[in-house]
Amino acid sequence: MTERIQFLAYCIEIYKEAKSMKGNEVHALFEKYGVLDYVYDCYDALHTTCREYTIEDIDEFIAVRRNKLKVES
């Protein structure tokens, strides 16, 4: 398993715990807003940050994508 894939799994796990969600719920949320691609593409920067920052960054990314989708609707 590549380091990037391991990091994606890590992000799903920490987000799941932080938000009291199930793994499949987090995966669906990440898929809906493109978080998996974002985390994969930004691996070099994100994997060096702390758990709390990673969760915050994902929350901000989702918020921006959610707002963008609302505007496009």
trRosetta pair geometry for C-beta under 8 A, 3 or more apart (Angstrom, degrees):
i j d omega theta_ij theta_ji phi_ij phi_ji
1 5 5.0 -118 -175 85 90 125
1 6 5.5 109 126 -58 116 91
2 5 4.7 94 57 8 81 101
2 6 7.0 -144 97 -4 43 88
3 6 5.5 -55 -147 39 33 114
3 7 6.2 35 153 -22 66 105
3 43 7.4 117 112 178 95 137
3 47 7.4 29 154 -122 109 164
4 7 5.6 -54 -149 35 31 112
4 8 6.6 37 150 -22 64 100
4 40 5.5 66 174 -140 121 74
4 43 4.8 -62 -116 -94 92 159
5 8 5.5 -46 -151 30 35 115
5 9 6.7 36 150 -16 63 102
6 9 5.7 -54 -153 36 34 112
6 10 6.4 38 147 -22 65 105
7 10 5.2 -49 -147 35 36 117
7 11 6.4 40 153 -22 66 101
7 39 6.9 -164 122 159 102 109
7 43 5.7 121 71 -134 157 101
7 46 7.3 120 170 99 134 109
7 47 5.2 -68 -117 -95 143 110
8 11 5.7 -52 -149 33 31 111
8 12 6.6 32 152 -18 63 103
8 36 6.1 45 -144 -143 123 83
8 39 5.7 130 -104 105 75 130
8 40 6.3 4 -73 -72 119 85
9 12 5.7 -52 -151 34 33 112
9 13 6.4 32 152 -18 65 108
10 13 5.7 -59 -149 38 31 111
10 14 6.2 20 159 -12 68 107
11 14 6.2 -55 -138 40 29 102
11 15 5.9 26 161 -16 64 112
11 30 8.0 110 116 -106 114 143
11 35 7.8 -160 137 149 136 113
11 39 5.3 -92 -1 -140 172 156
11 46 7.9 9 -83 149 128 137
11 54 6.3 -126 -115 163 90 125
11 58 6.7 144 -171 -71 114 143
12 15 6.0 -62 -144 41 24 109
12 16 6.0 31 155 -26 62 111
12 23 6.2 56 156 -146 116 83
12 26 5.1 135 -154 114 78 132
12 27 6.2 19 -132 -71 130 76
12 30 6.9 -71 -96 -22 90 153
13 16 5.6 -54 -146 32 27 115
13 17 6.5 22 158 -14 62 106
13 23 7.6 -7 -90 -105 58 100
14 17 5.8 -54 -148 39 33 109
14 18 6.1 31 155 -19 67 110
14 51 5.4 -145 -152 -153 145 100
14 54 6.6 52 90 91 147 126
14 55 6.2 -117 130 -67 108 103
15 18 5.7 -56 -141 40 30 110
15 19 5.9 0 167 6 67 116
15 21 7.3 -22 129 46 80 123
15 26 5.2 133 99 -142 114 132
15 30 7.9 118 75 -62 163 114
15 55 6.0 161 -98 -118 69 86
15 58 6.0 -67 -96 94 128 161
16 19 6.7 -75 -140 51 17 90
16 21 5.1 -108 -137 72 61 83
16 22 6.9 -21 -146 162 112 9
16 23 5.5 -13 -101 -84 150 57
16 25 7.7 121 -118 64 88 93
16 26 4.8 -87 -75 -29 85 148
17 20 7.6 18 -171 -73 27 43
18 55 5.0 55 0 -131 178 147
19 26 7.3 138 58 -90 129 103
21 25 4.4 -124 179 86 109 127
21 26 5.1 128 103 -53 130 89
21 29 7.7 -22 176 -3 165 140
22 25 4.5 94 57 3 80 106
22 26 7.2 -152 91 -5 42 84
23 26 5.8 -56 -149 37 33 108
23 27 6.2 33 154 -19 67 107
24 27 5.5 -50 -143 37 34 115
24 28 6.3 37 155 -20 65 104
25 28 5.8 -53 -149 36 30 110
25 29 6.4 30 152 -18 63 107
26 29 5.6 -55 -147 38 32 113
26 30 6.1 32 154 -18 67 108
27 30 5.7 -55 -145 39 29 111
27 31 6.2 31 154 -20 64 107
28 31 5.7 -54 -146 36 30 112
28 32 6.2 34 155 -25 64 106
29 32 5.7 -52 -147 31 29 114
29 33 6.6 -7 166 11 63 110
29 35 7.2 16 119 9 77 138
29 62 7.1 -2 166 -121 105 136
30 33 6.7 -77 -145 53 24 87
30 34 7.9 -93 171 82 56 10
30 35 3.8 -91 -143 61 76 116
30 36 4.9 88 149 -41 114 85
30 39 7.9 -28 -153 1 123 127
31 34 7.8 29 -174 -69 25 31
31 35 7.8 -52 -31 37 23 85
31 36 6.4 12 -84 -2 55 125
33 61 7.1 128 139 127 123 89
33 62 4.9 57 130 -124 172 72
33 65 4.1 120 -159 97 99 150
33 66 6.6 -34 -107 -55 126 73
34 37 5.0 -42 -173 40 83 114
34 38 5.8 91 128 -26 84 100
34 65 6.2 -175 38 -120 103 150
35 38 5.3 -57 -146 40 36 116
35 39 6.0 33 159 -18 72 105
35 58 5.9 49 -146 -148 128 97
35 61 6.1 120 -108 106 85 132
35 62 6.5 -11 -71 -71 119 90
36 39 6.1 -54 -143 38 27 106
36 40 6.2 27 156 -18 62 111
37 40 5.7 -58 -145 40 29 113
37 41 6.0 23 159 -15 66 111
38 41 6.0 -61 -144 41 24 106
38 42 5.9 -5 166 6 64 117
38 61 5.5 134 148 -164 169 152
39 42 6.2 -69 -134 54 24 93
39 43 6.8 63 155 -74 59 70
39 46 6.2 -89 -144 69 70 168
39 58 7.3 5 -72 -95 111 104
40 43 6.1 -13 -164 -43 29 108
42 45 5.2 -51 180 48 87 106
42 46 5.0 77 120 -20 97 113
43 46 6.0 -70 -129 48 24 101
43 47 5.5 20 -179 -24 69 115
44 47 7.0 -45 -128 26 11 104
44 48 7.9 0 160 -9 45 110
45 48 6.8 -80 -173 33 31 104
45 49 7.4 25 147 -27 67 111
46 49 5.7 -58 -157 20 44 115
46 54 5.9 89 -171 -116 98 94
46 57 6.7 -153 -117 89 105 158
49 53 4.1 -102 168 86 122 130
49 54 5.4 152 91 -56 113 81
49 57 7.3 74 90 -14 164 141
50 53 5.0 92 57 10 77 103
50 54 7.0 -140 97 -8 39 90
51 54 5.8 -60 -152 34 29 112
51 55 6.5 25 155 -16 65 106
52 55 5.9 -55 -150 36 31 110
52 56 6.3 32 152 -18 65 108
53 56 5.5 -56 -147 39 33 113
53 57 6.0 35 155 -23 68 107
54 57 5.7 -53 -146 35 28 112
54 58 6.5 28 155 -17 63 105
55 58 5.8 -55 -149 37 30 110
55 59 6.4 33 151 -20 64 106
56 59 5.6 -55 -150 36 31 114
56 60 6.4 30 154 -18 66 105
57 60 5.8 -52 -148 36 31 111
57 61 6.4 34 152 -20 64 106
58 61 5.6 -53 -147 36 32 114
58 62 6.3 33 154 -18 65 105
59 62 5.8 -55 -148 37 29 110
59 63 6.3 31 153 -21 64 107
60 63 5.6 -54 -147 35 32 113
60 64 6.4 31 155 -18 65 105
61 64 5.9 -56 -151 36 30 109
61 65 6.3 24 154 -13 65 110
62 65 5.8 -60 -145 42 31 109
62 66 5.9 34 156 -25 68 108
63 66 5.7 -51 -141 34 27 113
63 67 6.4 26 158 -15 62 107
64 67 6.0 -58 -150 38 28 109
64 68 6.3 29 152 -20 63 109
65 68 5.5 -54 -146 37 32 114
65 69 6.4 32 156 -19 65 105
66 69 5.9 -56 -152 35 28 110
66 70 6.6 31 150 -21 63 104
67 70 5.6 -52 -149 32 34 113
67 71 6.5 33 154 -19 66 104
68 71 5.8 -54 -150 34 32 111
68 72 6.4 26 154 -15 65 110
69 72 5.7 -58 -145 40 32 110
69 73 6.5 41 154 -33 65 103
70 73 5.8 -52 -153 21 31 115
